[in-house]
Amino acid sequence: MNKNVDIETLKAIYNAHRAYVIPALMIIASVFLVFFALIPQIQDLLTTLSERSIEQQKLQTLKSNLNLLTTTDEVDLDSKLGVALRALPQDKDFESILTTISSVADRAGIGLGNFEFRVGDIAGSAPEDNLLPSLGVTLVVSGGASGASRFMTDLAESLPISEVKKIDINVDFATILVAFYYKSLSSANISVDTRLTPLSAKQTELLDQLSSWNREESFIPAVIPVDLTVPAGTPSSSTLPF
């Protein structure tokens, strides 16, 4: 008896709200489709668009790199690389340093006395992260202050790159401590996605300046004049502790 009453009640409710049943079912089905069908499709579309954008960027990078490589003068590039390596050798280049010292002394018109290599950093400690390693050379040059000035002026515009760290001047001679810098080439791990960039105007200007200092000279042994008085505390002979 109760079951019949319940069925009749449900029928009455259905008949009273029949106009709303179908729209309600459609709304429920729409919500289901949105959450389980439409949203995943939209996410897949966004992922595809993102991947397409990445691939287009890679293609533009490849085109840019190809254009740069095809328009670059290989001879000029090799020349610039040679100048850069001469300015900052990959290691302690003793021969190049001796050649430069002797050539600079010859152009400055001064005599060279005893000299000493200081293998490693000038201060005897490891260089800091942002500093270049250097090879120290202690020189004795003739001519006093004027001779030392001519020598240092010419040395400042010669390769390899160097820096005067200390100078002691006497009447007839000067003792100069010079740091010659070098830098090892880092391995170039360039992927196909890396955009190559040409040298900037500042970099080109710097290389042009170094090129004007670059003098390809044969090795000239350092001359030790017999009439040059060597100061006390200076090594009596050239020392090459390597």
Secondary structure as UniProt FT lines:
FT   HELIX           2..33
FT   HELIX           34..38
FT   HELIX           39..71
FT   HELIX           74..87
FT   HELIX           94..108
FT   STRAND          112..118
FT   TURN            122..123
FT   TURN            129..130
FT   STRAND          134..142
FT   HELIX           144..155
FT   TURN            156..157
FT   STRAND          162..169
FT   STRAND          173..181
FT   TURN            192..193
FT   HELIX           201..213
FT   TURN            226..227
FT   TURN            232..233
//
